Amino acid sequence: MIIRGEQPGDIAAIYAVTQAAFAPMPFSSGTEGPIIERLREDGDLTISLVADDAGEIVGHVAFSPVSIAGEVDRLYGLGPVCAEPSRKNSGIGTMLIKEGLSRLRALDAKACVLVGDPNYYARFGFVGDSGLTHGSVPSPAVQGLWLDGRPRVGEIVYAPGFRR
């Protein structure tokens, strides 16, 4: 399996694996695939990586711009991230996230934020309960990774593709 950047021929497979991965999740709105499409259409899909296993797309991760308390320069959000349901818990998400964070560092990103399970994302250095907010989401789930070493506080605003 390789982790590589999205290619035009991957778009339908990314949509399919994303929708399949999130369908059984109680927190899912069912809009994860369309969010990725809107981010791509808007030019806000900064990093889009796939897990390619012998030509089959078995996972995907997206990184897109965010603002935190009005700051917008080189701040990114992680998500959605997913793996094909039959391959869940096989390390695909970990590989995708590690490669994505490496690519963010290469872009000289200042921070990466997300809303997710603190027990999962702590392994990558994300910290919750840090003064970040996102609507009514409980603070432990609103997490940041400070790539420039400077923590930020305040409301996270995701790219418009998340809100339409």
Secondary structure, DSSP 8 states (H G I E B T S, - for coil): -EEEE--GGGHHHHHHHHHHHHTT-TT--S-HHHHHHHHHHHT---EEEEEEETTEEEEEEEEEEEEETTB-TTEEEEEEEEE-GGGTTSSHHHHHHHHHHHHHHHTT--EEEEES-HHHHGGGT-BSSSSEE-TT--GGGEEEEETTS----EEEEE-GGGT-
